[in-house]
Amino acid sequence: MILSFVPDNDYYKILHDLQAADFVLVELTLYLDTHPEDQNALQQFNQFSLLRKQIAERYEEKYGPLMGFGHSRPQESWKWKEAPWPWQV
């Protein structure tokens, strides 16, 4: 498949930020599974959940949906077919 889209620096920065937030959320999830009463960890989890949502919205506004099957924000046009998908870069 030949890609007509050439990712710019902002594309990679947003994906990097998204991956970093996902990493923190996975680690906090694992921690909270064994320390459910830790309010500080829960507060951090909630902060990063909000941050991740904001980053994903920024990506989707500029580059299109991150996930299919209705998990991304509503679309004005069908952009899922447009490459590259996040896992292709």
Sequence and secondary structure as in RCSB ss.txt:
>XXXX:A:sequence
MILSFVPDNDYYKILHDLQAADFVLVELTLYLDTHPEDQNALQQFNQFSLLRKQIAERYEEKYGPLMGFGHSRPQ
ESWKWKEAPWPWQV
>XXXX:A:secstr
        HHHHHHHHHHHHHHHHHHHHHHHHHH TT HHHHHHHHHHHHHHHHHHHHHHHHH  SSSTT S   
SS  TTSS  GGG 
